[in-house]
């Protein structure tokens, strides 16, 4: 599992620029503005990137503050 601070440090400046937007101009005419809106991650990477618990951990939900519950099952999974 990589240290995300060292992994992202080379591109932090570019991410900040994209967060504020990039304006594309041709011959002084505004053509388009680009903004960073989303990042796509799998669940473990998202938890690491956002510095939160994994989705299967206590308080692992991004949308609520419910603590979650652990249920024991038998090994045959019936």
HELIX and SHEET records of a PDB file:
HELIX    1   1 UNK A    4  UNK A    8  1                                   5    
HELIX    2   2 UNK A    9  UNK A   11  5                                   3    
HELIX    3   3 UNK A   12  UNK A   20  1                                   9    
HELIX    4   4 UNK A   43  UNK A   50  1                                   8    
SHEET    1   A 2 UNK A  22  UNK A  26  0                                        
SHEET    2   A 2 UNK A  29  UNK A  34 -1                                        
END                                                                             
